[in-house]
Amino acid sequence: QVQLVESGGGLVQPGGSLRLSCEPSGSIFSMRTMGWYRQVPGNERELVAIISSGGSTNYANSVKGRFTISGDIVKNTVYLQMNSLKPEDTAVYYCNADRWTGARYWGPGTQVTVSS
């Protein structure tokens, strides 16, 4: 069973930075992609950034140039460096992992609040 645990969320002022981490708490499996999504109450969960097993990355337009995804998919770990944070980045951030079989896994989420 894949279990993912996020950490690094919190309260930060506009313009500040946070680094989110996602690590496995159980067995490690081969993943096709890993990434970060976020969700605000009342809205759908949206893609923030994703990294493939080949190392290619993709970002939501709203975070390009501010956020950087990195990690080691072989070890089922992924990070999200978030700079120049804005109030509209406030959300619960979820770690995601997709296996080659099509199975999809989620962490429990970590709250990020950007406010002065």
Secondary structure per residue as TSV (DSSP state, phi and psi in degrees):
chain	resnum	aa	ss	phi	psi
A	1	Q	-	360.0	132.2
A	2	V	-	-85.0	127.0
A	3	Q	-	-127.8	124.7
A	4	L	E	-114.7	140.8
A	5	V	E	-129.0	123.1
A	6	E	E	-92.7	153.6
A	7	S	E	-152.4	164.3
A	8	G	-	106.0	-5.2
A	9	G	-	-71.9	172.3
A	10	G	E	160.5	-165.0
A	11	L	E	-102.0	131.1
A	12	V	E	-142.1	150.6
A	13	Q	-	-78.6	154.8
A	14	P	T	-53.7	136.7
A	15	G	T	90.5	-9.4
A	16	G	-	-82.8	-175.4
A	17	S	-	-131.4	152.3
A	18	L	E	-144.1	153.1
A	19	R	E	-124.8	117.4
A	20	L	E	-92.6	143.2
A	21	S	E	-123.8	147.1
A	22	C	E	-135.6	121.4
A	23	E	E	-134.2	154.5
A	24	P	E	-79.6	145.8
A	25	S	S	-108.6	-2.7
A	26	G	S	-135.2	-137.1
A	27	S	-	-68.3	153.4
A	28	I	-	-105.4	136.7
A	29	F	-	-128.4	161.1
A	30	S	-	-74.4	125.0
A	31	M	E	-112.2	146.1
A	32	R	E	-80.5	-46.1
A	33	T	E	-144.4	157.2
A	34	M	E	-134.9	151.9
A	35	G	E	-167.0	-175.1
A	36	W	E	-124.9	135.2
A	37	Y	E	-123.3	163.9
A	38	R	E	-141.5	156.1
A	39	Q	E	-146.1	134.1
A	40	V	-	-107.9	139.9
A	41	P	T	-49.9	131.2
A	42	G	T	90.6	-9.8
A	43	N	S	-114.6	162.4
A	44	E	-	-75.6	155.6
A	45	R	-	-68.7	133.7
A	46	E	E	-122.9	148.6
A	47	L	E	-69.4	134.9
A	48	V	E	-103.8	-54.1
A	49	A	E	-158.7	151.2
A	50	I	E	-143.7	146.6
A	51	I	E	-130.8	136.8
A	52	S	E	-95.0	170.0
A	53	S	T	-63.8	-22.7
A	54	G	T	-85.9	-5.0
A	55	G	S	97.4	-3.8
A	56	S	-	-73.5	149.2
A	57	T	E	-126.7	157.6
A	58	N	E	-146.8	142.3
A	59	Y	E	-129.9	151.3
A	60	A	-	-66.0	145.7
A	61	N	T	-57.4	-33.2
A	62	S	T	-69.2	-16.4
A	63	V	T	-116.9	-3.8
A	64	K	T	-58.2	134.1
A	65	G	T	86.0	-11.3
A	66	R	T	-115.7	-35.5
A	67	F	E	-108.6	147.6
A	68	T	E	-134.5	126.3
A	69	I	E	-98.9	141.6
A	70	S	E	-152.0	171.7
A	71	G	E	153.2	-174.2
A	72	D	E	-129.4	98.2
A	73	I	G	-63.1	-31.6
A	74	V	G	-59.3	-35.7
A	75	K	G	-93.8	5.1
A	76	N	T	59.6	34.4
A	77	T	E	-116.7	142.2
A	78	V	E	-147.9	147.1
A	79	Y	E	-127.8	156.1
A	80	L	E	-134.7	108.7
A	81	Q	E	-87.9	121.0
A	82	M	E	-116.0	115.7
A	83	N	-	-115.2	163.6
A	84	S	S	49.0	48.6
A	85	L	-	-65.2	144.9
A	86	K	-	-119.9	156.1
A	87	P	G	-54.3	-32.5
A	88	E	G	-72.8	-5.5
A	89	D	G	-83.2	-7.3
A	90	T	-	-61.4	125.7
A	91	A	E	-178.6	172.0
A	92	V	E	-89.4	126.7
A	93	Y	E	-101.8	131.2
A	94	Y	E	-117.3	134.6
A	95	C	E	-82.1	140.6
A	96	N	E	-131.0	144.8
A	97	A	E	-138.7	131.2
A	98	D	E	-116.1	125.0
A	99	R	E	-85.1	163.6
A	100	W	T	-63.9	-21.9
A	101	T	T	-75.5	-12.1
A	102	G	S	100.2	-11.2
A	103	A	-	-65.3	143.0
A	104	R	E	-125.5	137.8
A	105	Y	E	-130.3	150.0
A	106	W	E	-132.4	146.7
A	107	G	-	-82.2	173.0
A	108	P	-	-74.0	-15.3
A	109	G	-	99.5	152.3
A	110	T	E	-137.3	135.6
A	111	Q	E	-80.9	132.0
A	112	V	E	-119.6	123.0
A	113	T	E	-123.4	123.0
A	114	V	E	-111.1	109.6
A	115	S	-	-158.1	147.6
A	116	S	-	-94.0	360.0
